[in-house]
Amino acid sequence: MSNLFRRLAMAVLVVGPALASTGCATTHTLLDGREKSFVIVGYSTSFAWPDMLQDMLDDHAGGKRKYYVLNATIGGAAVERWIGEPDSDTYKRTMMPMLRDYWGDDARLRGDAPQPKIALCQQSLQFTRTQRGPIASADDRKGIEIGADALEKLAVRLHEHGIDRVYYGMHIYKQPIEPEVGNERLALDVLLSRGHNFIFQGPDVWTPTRNEHPGAFTQDRVHPNERGMKIMAEGWYRTVAGADAREDVVQKMHAHSYDVVNMMHAYMESRRVE
């Protein structure tokens, strides 16, 4: 078992009531009753919460599978790892497996789900410009633009592969790498101001995880535990459901107990290629 899994297994999982708000002001709903797929473009914080989101989407649809969550998370794969050129090792580790598993008529893992047209990017700008990220302070205009450019490049690449709507949520609170991680949201603000009609605001998961630090984290105080993952799942449900978000669906998810360590193992095994 890896050190990460040991830390997760040792975590004290704190399960609280539904959040009053995740900072997402979305009113438009994507849950219109028509079958569709959401692809998750994430890194190590996104191994488990997409399953929680799937449960909420099924409940929202009356127990029917109308909305499919296709998880393309790769450990350690912040934005910088997704925007390499097609012949780069990072592209072969991130974008290529996503396209192999979920795109085209012979997609390896998509099953009966339609090809995704919506991307939910739970992302980070770490490793862009510096290992900690590009934005050293709120006054770092150059760093903000560098971050916005990186986010834009990933969104455009996804759009070129047929994604009609790209939603961005930035990193959860990360105490050892603040203020750079919190400042990532400044780059997203700049990107949104550029007027792309296919890029949208996702949930603010930084604020609620900061407010629940360290209770929403494993013993390393960096990776989310069950509570932290539920915060992200709720935020993304409220983003895609918009004004149609149902409180009973949110409460049911929070009341359910999830074995996040086994969920992470199962996810990574599902993506493994012999």
Number of C-alpha atoms within 10 A of each C-alpha: 7 7 8 14 16 13 18 23 18 14 20 16 21 15 18 13 12 18 14 7 16 22 16 17 15 16 14 13 14 16 19 13 10 8 12 19 19 24 23 23 28 26 22 18 23 24 24 28 26 24 21 21 24 19 20 25 24 16 18 23 15 10 11 10 16 18 23 21 22 24 25 24 28 23 14 14 21 24 26 22 24 25 22 17 12 12 8 11 12 17 17 16 14 23 21 14 19 23 14 14 18 23 18 12 10 11 14 15 16 20 12 7 18 17 21 22 17 22 25 25 26 26 25 27 30 24 16 19 15 12 10 18 24 27 29 19 15 14 11 13 15 12 24 26 18 18 30 24 16 23 24 22 17 20 25 18 14 21 18 10 13 14 19 16 19 24 21 25 26 24 25 26 26 20 15 11 14 14 17 21 24 22 24 27 23 22 25 25 13 16 22 18 10 11 10 12 10 15 22 18 19 25 27 24 26 22 17 21 24 16 11 15 18 20 21 28 26 26 18 13 18 18 21 32 30 25 25 26 28 27 29 29 27 26 25 27 23 27 29 23 20 18 14 16 20 15 11 13 17 24 16 14 21 22 12 10 10 19 13 23 19 13 15 20 14 13 16 14 10 10 17 8 6 3
